[in-house]
Amino acid sequence: MTVVAQRRLEIVGVSKRYGDVVALREMTFEVGAGELFGFVGSNGAGKTTTMRIALGVLAADGGEVRWGGEPITLETRRHIGYMPEERGLYPKMKVGEQLVYLARLHGLDAVTARRSVEEWTERLGVASRRDDEVQKLSLGNQQRVQLAAALVHNPSILVLDEPFSGLDPVAVDVMSKVLQDKAAEGVPVVFSSHQLELVERLCHRVGIVRSGHMVACDTVEALQAGGTVRLVVDAPNAQPGWADGVPGVVVEEQFGGRTVLELRDGADDQAVLRAALATGPVLEFSRRRQSLTELFRNVVSEHTPEVAA
Amino acid sequence: MNTTPDVRMGKWEAVGLVAGREVKTRLKSKAFLATTAVTIVLLIGFTLVMKLVQGGSDASVGVAGGSTALEAPLKSTAETLGQTIDVHPVDEAAGRRQVDDGSLDALLVGDGSKIVVVVKKDIDGKLRSALDVLAGRLALNQEIVKLNGDPAAISQAVAEAKAVVEPLEPPFDYNGQQLVMGMIAGVLIYMSLLINGQSVAQGVVEEKSSRVVELLLATIQPWQLMAGKVLGIGVVGLVQMVAIGGFGLVAGLATGVLTISLSAAVGTVVWLIVWFLLGFFAYSLVFAALAALVSRQEDVGGVITPPLMFVILGYVLGISILPSDPGNHLVEVLSLVPLFAPTLMPMRMAMGGVPVWEAGLAVVLVLALIPALVWLSGRIYRNAVMRSGAKVKLVDALRAA
């Protein structure tokens, strides 16, 4: 499994301050080969700073970025595909020429670069715009070109800052597919996003960052397992207070026959079902895990820095 | 399976790629091509105008009847006054017609004992003073004859009597053509530094304002981006200068307007190119660093004006002082100072009379300055280029690690 070990991207204890403002405090996480890692956090939490440090466009005050166990260098950075938060391309340069140029700056020879540009512009649906200046494209298409710019040099790591912002639903699907495909090829993929449903759906693992520090980092299932479990019961004849007798259960809300209950540790969900059936017919009885959005709200609003590790 | 491509790249390979993009972009720019073409056309046009002016005479005068004897004295009088007057004998009636239709400026008539001029309406001031001098000489000769003197001998004695000047330092004999070439060299180098220097500054800000700089710097180092940009635009500027200088030289030599030696003419163009390169690299490094401080094209002018003032000041001093006073002491001193040398030295070199040690010293001083500028500009650029938004203070850019 040496190949896998080589493809692991590690951020180890990275710190950064801007004057008196602490931007990152001992930021640590890792992304394995073939893993889609979602990076979430409020605005200003430090996601962009972390990514910029990983790309070397910003110098860290402390800590290390490693790839395959070795500190990342100028040469190995060339293997990263990067999409900066502030999108940027030469506005007056033609799409095709620009992508070839960027691919060549990443070390591809002219022939390979051209072939790769053809391939990616076709895959991302902007092949017909190759001879147009970037500034003549719609914002959505510029975004696709920006993604192509991150991919044309066949990167071994992908670091994408808010790749989904500003995309229409079709483009979101295209982008999701590309990220999943790259991960399937064994590439570690890190991306930040505020669209938490998307992160929940796509990512193998999620890191939640608050005030420059990683406060939760695990698989979506594991993060949810740590949270509260809710039951949703739809019993049309149920009166308020129908579940009061069941131990370890708190009714969060009841609207008509529909009740949402929080299940404490050790509470028996079957006892809840029996109580519900006692009121009459039960149309729905489901266990609902905490969504990433709820989890995120809880984690970010808590005052203690460490919630889970 | 994803295979990792071989992306090892030499330090200068990235610089070459950046420079290549600059060259391609510049050569495709219509504004650049138009400026170059217009400059070449203007220079050739100027040569042709000079040719026409040079070939013609100041005035055309006919002599008729007894005045025919005045043909030679009029020519020599005009010459001593620095005028070229075309004089030829004509039949009086035909001459009057020619004055009327404008093919003659004036016609001398009468018996030749005094000057009687037929003109259409009025007489040109310069021609009039030549004729007045001739009339005076004629009267003098007549008086000498009356006194039984020999007018020819006296004229010769008068002509030979001149003030003897003893210069302590032998002056350099400036050639009129070289003075003109010096002025043209001044205009060209000024234009070229201005246009290409500003292109560097605008290019830096374009990358900053479009944010593409973050994508680029994730791959290459700041110095590679800056060096590539300066080299690329410099190469294009060099080609432009060679083309303009070459066309101008060929036009001047082909039309016969340039009569100075070929080696002097070629030397002027070579020095022009050398000084363009030196001046361009020195100034554009400064422009690139200062432009990195701002994020919007509107702010470029503000930051590059201070160094630009030295280019403008050098040019203005040179073009206003040198043509009338090519050996001016102030200009001589300033042309050794690296800030002014790129504009003043090529003008002086074209005009001639620059001692070898001065030419060499000026080059050495600028060459010595360039590594310092590379270090300083590289530092400012590196620290400022990723900071977008408000203008970065120069001291902050210098201090930040």
Boltz contact constraints between the chains, C-beta under 6 A:
constraints:
  - contact:
      token1: [A, 55]
      token2: [B, 218]
      max_distance: 6.0
  - contact:
      token1: [A, 57]
      token2: [B, 214]
      max_distance: 6.0
  - contact:
      token1: [A, 57]
      token2: [B, 217]
      max_distance: 6.0
  - contact:
      token1: [A, 57]
      token2: [B, 218]
      max_distance: 6.0
  - contact:
      token1: [A, 78]
      token2: [B, 7]
      max_distance: 6.0
  - contact:
      token1: [A, 82]
      token2: [B, 218]
      max_distance: 6.0
  - contact:
      token1: [A, 84]
      token2: [B, 214]
      max_distance: 6.0
  - contact:
      token1: [A, 86]
      token2: [B, 211]
      max_distance: 6.0
  - contact:
      token1: [A, 88]
      token2: [B, 210]
      max_distance: 6.0
  - contact:
      token1: [A, 88]
      token2: [B, 211]
      max_distance: 6.0
  - contact:
      token1: [A, 88]
      token2: [B, 212]
      max_distance: 6.0
  - contact:
      token1: [A, 88]
      token2: [B, 214]
      max_distance: 6.0
  - contact:
      token1: [A, 88]
      token2: [B, 215]
      max_distance: 6.0
  - contact:
      token1: [A, 89]
      token2: [B, 212]
      max_distance: 6.0
  - contact:
      token1: [A, 90]
      token2: [B, 212]
      max_distance: 6.0
  - contact:
      token1: [A, 91]
      token2: [B, 210]
      max_distance: 6.0
  - contact:
      token1: [A, 101]
      token2: [B, 21]
      max_distance: 6.0
  - contact:
      token1: [A, 104]
      token2: [B, 17]
      max_distance: 6.0
  - contact:
      token1: [A, 105]
      token2: [B, 17]
      max_distance: 6.0
  - contact:
      token1: [A, 105]
      token2: [B, 219]
      max_distance: 6.0
  - contact:
      token1: [A, 105]
      token2: [B, 220]
      max_distance: 6.0
  - contact:
      token1: [A, 106]
      token2: [B, 7]
      max_distance: 6.0
  - contact:
      token1: [A, 106]
      token2: [B, 219]
      max_distance: 6.0
  - contact:
      token1: [A, 107]
      token2: [B, 7]
      max_distance: 6.0
  - contact:
      token1: [A, 107]
      token2: [B, 9]
      max_distance: 6.0
  - contact:
      token1: [A, 154]
      token2: [B, 5]
      max_distance: 6.0
  - contact:
      token1: [A, 156]
      token2: [B, 4]
      max_distance: 6.0
  - contact:
      token1: [A, 185]
      token2: [B, 2]
      max_distance: 6.0
  - contact:
      token1: [A, 186]
      token2: [B, 2]
      max_distance: 6.0
